[in-house]
Amino acid sequence: MYEDRELKTDPNYIFRTERNVKSYMFLWILTLSLIIVLLVIGFFVLLPLKQKEPYLVFFSNADTNFVRVEQANYNIRADEALLKSIIASYLINRETINRIDDVERYEKVRQQSSKQVWEVFEKIVKQDGSIYSSKDIYRDVKIVNLSILSNNVANIDFVANTRAGASRMNNMKRYRATIGYDFVNQELSFDSVPENPSGFVVNGYALTEIYEDNNK
């Protein structure tokens, strides 16, 4: 016991012990540093394997009450509910007149129309005496039926309720819109998002008034 006590008070023993502790601490720090370096290298090596893909968000309108989030390359034609929602939104944006957000809606119509379809619609909107240029005319649209006839054609039966200013007199008419449409392939990325990310384009638009047979 006496020799043990003497050894622990020996300056050489204390120095050797302190040096050994420092060596162990240095090795431990070196090991931890090596592990951290390997983790950082592994992170940067594996980072390119995680691909970032843009997504499309489809919001509901007055006639379709849902919100969808799909990948940018999603096949919209195969999803009838989503396809009908996009077509219905186009018609509502085009045929509604509320003097509030008409300009914004017509811009969406432009983005989703072929050059020819847009030029015809733009001419109607700007024509003197048209329902669009008469500032005291308002029109609400209610879709009655929407049918997908083929991969590129759809029919929409709708009721247009037109009123003049503060007048309580409503003029209700029923129409059928035949819409030719397509989807344009386009590359989506985080750096460049097109105005019309879904690629939906109307290349034909025909409007026919439906008259009721009062003899039935």
C-alpha positions in Angstrom: 0.0 0.0 0.0 2.8 2.3 0.9 4.6 1.6 -2.5 1.3 2.2 -4.3 0.9 5.5 -2.6 4.4 6.5 -3.4 4.0 5.5 -7.1 0.9 7.7 -7.5 2.7 10.7 -6.1 5.7 10.1 -8.4 5.9 12.9 -11.0 7.0 10.4 -13.7 4.1 8.2 -13.1 1.7 11.1 -13.2 3.2 12.3 -16.4 3.0 8.9 -18.1 -0.6 8.5 -17.0 -1.5 12.0 -18.3 0.2 11.2 -21.6 -1.7 7.9 -22.0 -5.0 9.7 -21.3 -4.2 12.3 -23.9 -3.2 9.6 -26.4 -6.6 7.8 -25.8 -8.5 11.1 -26.2 -6.6 11.9 -29.4 -7.4 8.5 -30.9 -11.0 8.8 -29.9 -11.3 12.3 -31.4 -9.5 11.1 -34.6 -12.0 8.1 -34.8 -15.0 10.4 -34.4 -13.6 12.8 -37.0 -13.1 10.0 -39.5 -16.6 8.8 -39.0 -18.0 12.3 -39.6 -15.9 12.7 -42.8 -17.2 9.3 -44.1 -20.8 10.3 -43.3 -20.4 13.6 -45.2 -18.8 11.9 -48.2 -21.6 9.3 -48.2 -24.2 12.0 -48.0 -22.8 13.8 -51.1 -22.4 10.5 -53.0 -26.0 9.5 -52.4 -27.5 12.9 -52.9 -27.7 12.7 -56.7 -29.7 9.4 -56.4 -32.6 11.3 -54.8 -34.4 12.9 -57.8 -36.5 16.0 -57.4 -39.6 15.9 -59.6 -42.1 18.8 -60.0 -45.7 18.2 -59.2 -49.0 19.6 -60.6 -51.7 20.9 -58.3 -55.3 20.9 -59.6 -57.7 23.0 -57.7 -61.5 22.5 -57.7 -64.0 24.8 -59.3 -67.6 25.5 -58.7 -68.7 22.2 -60.2 -65.9 19.9 -59.1 -65.1 19.9 -55.4 -61.7 18.5 -55.0 -58.0 19.2 -55.0 -55.4 16.9 -56.7 -51.7 16.7 -56.6 -50.0 14.6 -59.3 -46.6 14.1 -60.8 -45.7 16.3 -63.8 -45.8 13.3 -66.1 -49.2 12.1 -64.9 -51.5 10.7 -67.6 -54.5 13.0 -67.3 -56.4 11.3 -70.2 -56.6 8.1 -68.1 -58.2 9.9 -65.2 -61.8 10.8 -66.3 -62.7 12.8 -63.2 -59.6 15.0 -63.5 -60.0 15.4 -67.3 -63.6 16.5 -66.8 -62.6 19.0 -64.2 -60.1 20.6 -66.5 -62.6 20.8 -69.4 -65.3 22.1 -67.2 -63.0 24.8 -65.8 -62.1 25.9 -69.4 -65.8 26.4 -70.3 -66.7 28.2 -67.0 -63.7 30.5 -67.5 -64.8 31.3 -71.0 -68.6 31.6 -70.7 -68.9 33.3 -67.3 -69.3 37.1 -67.2 -69.1 38.7 -63.8 -67.1 42.0 -64.4 -64.9 41.0 -61.5 -62.2 38.6 -62.6 -63.0 38.4 -66.3 -59.6 39.5 -67.4 -57.8 36.9 -65.3 -60.1 34.1 -66.5 -59.8 35.1 -70.2 -56.0 35.0 -69.7 -56.4 31.3 -68.6 -58.6 30.7 -71.7 -55.8 32.2 -73.8 -53.2 29.9 -72.2 -55.4 26.8 -72.8 -56.4 27.7 -76.4 -54.8 27.2 -79.8 -54.0 30.4 -81.7 -57.0 30.0 -83.9 -59.5 29.3 -81.1 -58.2 32.2 -79.1 -58.3 34.7 -81.9 -61.9 33.9 -82.6 -62.8 34.3 -78.9 -60.8 37.5 -78.6 -62.6 39.0 -81.6 -66.0 38.2 -80.0 -65.0 39.7 -76.7 -63.8 43.0 -78.3 -66.7 43.2 -80.8 -68.9 46.3 -80.3 -72.4 45.3 -79.0 -71.4 41.8 -78.0 -72.5 40.4 -74.6 -68.9 40.6 -73.4 -68.4 44.3 -74.3 -71.7 45.4 -72.7 -70.7 46.4 -69.2 -74.1 46.0 -67.6 -74.6 42.4 -68.7 -73.8 39.5 -66.4 -73.9 35.7 -67.0 -73.7 32.7 -64.7 -73.0 29.3 -66.1 -74.3 25.9 -64.7 -73.0 22.7 -66.2 -75.8 20.1 -66.7 -73.8 17.3 -68.3 -70.3 16.7 -69.5 -69.5 13.7 -71.8 -66.1 12.5 -73.0 -66.8 11.4 -76.6 -63.3 10.4 -77.5 -59.7 11.0 -76.6 -59.9 14.4 -78.2 -63.6 15.5 -78.1 -66.0 16.4 -75.3 -69.6 17.7 -75.1 -70.8 20.0 -72.4 -74.5 20.8 -71.9 -74.9 23.9 -69.7 -77.4 26.6 -68.7 -76.5 30.2 -69.1 -78.4 32.7 -66.9 -78.0 36.2 -68.3 -79.2 39.3 -66.5 -78.8 43.1 -67.2 -77.5 45.3 -64.3 -79.8 45.5 -61.3 -82.7 44.0 -63.3 -84.4 41.0 -61.8 -85.3 39.7 -65.2 -83.2 36.7 -66.1 -82.8 35.2 -69.5 -82.0 31.5 -69.3 -80.8 29.6 -72.3 -79.4 26.1 -72.7 -76.3 25.5 -74.8 -74.1 22.6 -76.0 -70.4 23.2 -76.4 -68.4 20.7 -78.4 -64.8 21.0 -77.5 -61.8 19.5 -79.4 -58.8 19.3 -77.1 -55.3 17.8 -76.9 -52.4 17.7 -74.5 -49.1 19.2 -75.5 -46.0 17.4 -74.3 -43.7 19.8 -72.3 -40.8 19.5 -70.0 -41.4 20.7 -66.4 -38.6 21.7 -64.0 -38.2 23.8 -60.9 -36.3 26.4 -62.9 -38.9 26.8 -65.6 -42.6 26.4 -65.1 -44.8 27.1 -68.2 -48.0 29.2 -68.1 -50.1 26.1 -68.8 -48.3 23.2 -66.9 -51.0 20.6 -67.6 -50.5 21.0 -71.4 -54.3 21.0 -72.0 -55.1 22.9 -75.2 -58.5 23.5 -76.9 -58.1 23.3 -80.7 -61.8 23.5 -81.5 -64.8 25.1 -79.9 -68.4 25.1 -81.2 -71.4 26.5 -79.4 -75.0 25.5 -80.2 -78.2 26.7 -78.5 -80.5 23.9 -77.5 -84.2 24.6 -78.0 -86.8 22.8 -75.9 -89.6 21.1 -77.8 -92.8 22.6 -76.3 -95.0 20.1 -78.3 -93.9 17.2 -76.1 
